[in-house]
């Protein structure tokens, strides 16, 4: 029996070693964790066109070049496609959805139910584009305008016929389909409009008509079956297919309207919109002053069937503005803004038998933005699909919100993680730490004790929730303990390798995949509709996984999302007409000092750019009002300035009173430098810091210049040039790197297998400039010191394609990773290269000086290597941990809409090409190979995260874990543990078994203790 026991122990040891090997090679989340600790939000962006596909579904085209099908009863996406260019035209037919994108006039035909591409065609670039590029027929045929030609195409993608525009009639202006005929409109840009009637079945010209017109082409509108334009005070229109031009004097038209009496004819505008032929309702509006405020008056007219003039239908009341006009069935519907919270919908018809109706819509414009696009989908009850200026999308029924989607997130340009405070800090804030100076002087100890008791009593009310959560965790752990343990690897394969028989109870080889609840995902993507919010429940969890994600968009929104609630919106703010560019965290959470952010954007004010700076409480979104004496003058929560900000830098120093990080604003045109906040304390802190502060800026001509800040007259700050770097004219900069913010470096060197050390070259001023010579097909990489402008190292790669493939670069610690396409004789494909910088030429060699200075003539030792890479890359990021001990992971957003994580052990410049030596094995170096196509290291698993443009990372409280957020179009949040979670029990740890073991030991002690005492007593009696 003894040999058998030894053999069993040996087998168990082998099994344990194999299990450890299998576990240690995977750092991404398992399938069971997918959808639990990470989340993915799908967005389409700001909608600008929709059409109804069925009683439940609509198809939408957006400003983010997305075509999508939406269930308008629930807000859930059925399918979507991110196209390769702006969508110039979209229309639906019985057999499909037809789109035209401006990139090389790419036309596509999509299946209306499943969204599959039926056929596509590249027409090629066109010099001149008409107002309407294409049209569709009800039976599925489509038409396209290109290069002065019009082609009709069948639903299968074959040409039916092609019609060419004569040479002497100007350029294509528009194309319209009325009844069975097609009307092509051309304009000679000076005096004459031409209209050609074409048979839609044969493509033959049936009739040609022309009439005089003396306006610019963009001033001619196609309005149903009318061509409408304005010459001074005269409105003219032509019924398409005829040569008759009707006119009306606008001044006489409005003279009989009471609300227009104080309005000049020049101030009256006709509002064009998409109207059905034969149901044209003209809408005129003008702005007037009412008690010093600008208001809007409007009136609607139709063509008088008894004459050639216009007939009044309805004069609308005074409103704040007319935002948009929709056409539904027989009704033209102006959307009129009454105030910040209500809108009026006027359903007006040109058909006398259809009476006008009026509806009210409750909509918070201050929070969501004004309505800029609206489509009525049902008349009774009145159901309206609404898009706001910020991009928020809502569906109203009888004036109430049925569902919403915060599509402004699809326009995110910058994001930051916000650390939440500890719960006990908020408890203290609600207790004695919230006391003012006067209260502290008068409050009694008894009153303070009663208040503390009340706070603790309020916390006690949360105990049932806490207990239920712990019980749920316990039961879930008990249910999946065995499954998780066995599903980490393929049991049958391991048993086969060890020559053991497979047990009869076979565990499935694939892990159970969590099915996300669509309703939960839709709820997390809903707009924030509350005007007030309490931050009492915003506190971090035990491991620091819960944070806020604050994002700014180019549609004027600032949005905060909760990472622990599937990205649900905690608060949002809308700033009208502001295009945000950046966001900075200037203060993290501390007692009585909430986290602060500064959102920076710009506004185009009639050709002049006005810069906006907003300082907000990161936990509530409210304007942060400082209490320091200089706040009203230097630390306002909102600043608008005409200073043209070219670069913003966050410094590692703080304002001594508010404890906020100081921002430096650089204006290239005047070389002026400004600090924010500009208080006496901030100036003193900056004065001490400025001798070591250098920065780099690249001007519009592509020249790099280094600057140092000097103080001038009356304390003004100026950027004085120190150096300049101008690349050869044949080279174009294709990528730049920058240091990672708040990066921690745990080790100053790298221990080799022979116990020697390579010390890292940790110069915080180094950045990489990657430039391409497209004629010679070369890529040059330069490492530049930003203090003195010296090139520390440069290398050149030949046979690099930078015309059709982008170059990406990421920088961290002492290394750079860049990605490019190589057409080399030995390597044709994508390449990921790494450059590692070390001090000294030899091992154990360090800079002799105790203080490092860029002005010392010290160049780093560079170790580099290149690896074949399996994918195209759109952007790159790198993980970041609390103190920098864990191995970093380079994150690649690849062309298949996935995020790939490659550990630094793989991207290592010292990986041996030949057989590893003993020292290499001791150091843990992996033999040189190409980067494997390993799906298990996909952070996104099976999800497709479209349009990723940026990846950011933030440390958790656990050193092993980094929080990752990717954004662009979609948003994706996850955790990464490149060195595995060595500082916390794994999720497959059997907590139930541990508790049962403890309980068993306690019971055993209770049972055996009397027995032992009895035995001892009996022994004494003997």
PyMOL commands that set and color helices and strands:
alter all, ss='L'
color gray80, all
select helices_A, chain A and resi 2-24+167-169+217-219+250-255+258-260+265-267+365-368+407-411+423-429+432-434+437-442+445-460+463-487+491-497+518-524+563-565+631-634+680-692+713-715+918-923+935-937+991-1021
alter helices_A, ss='H'
color red, helices_A
select strands_A, chain A and resi 39-41+47-52+57-62+66-71+76-82+87-92+97-101+106-110+117-122+134-136+142-146+149-153+159-164+171-178+181-187+192-199+205-212+221-223+226-231+234-239+245-249+269-270+282-290+293-303+310-319+321-328+331-337+342-349+357-362+371-378+383-388+393-397+400-405+412-419+547-553+557-562+568-574+579-587+596-605+608-617+638-641+647-654+661-667+672-676+694-698+704-711+717-725+732-736+749-751+757-759+766-773+778-785+791-798+808-812+815-823+828-838+861-869+873-878+889-894+899-903+950-955+962-967+971-976
alter strands_A, ss='S'
color yellow, strands_A
deselect
rebuild
show_as cartoon
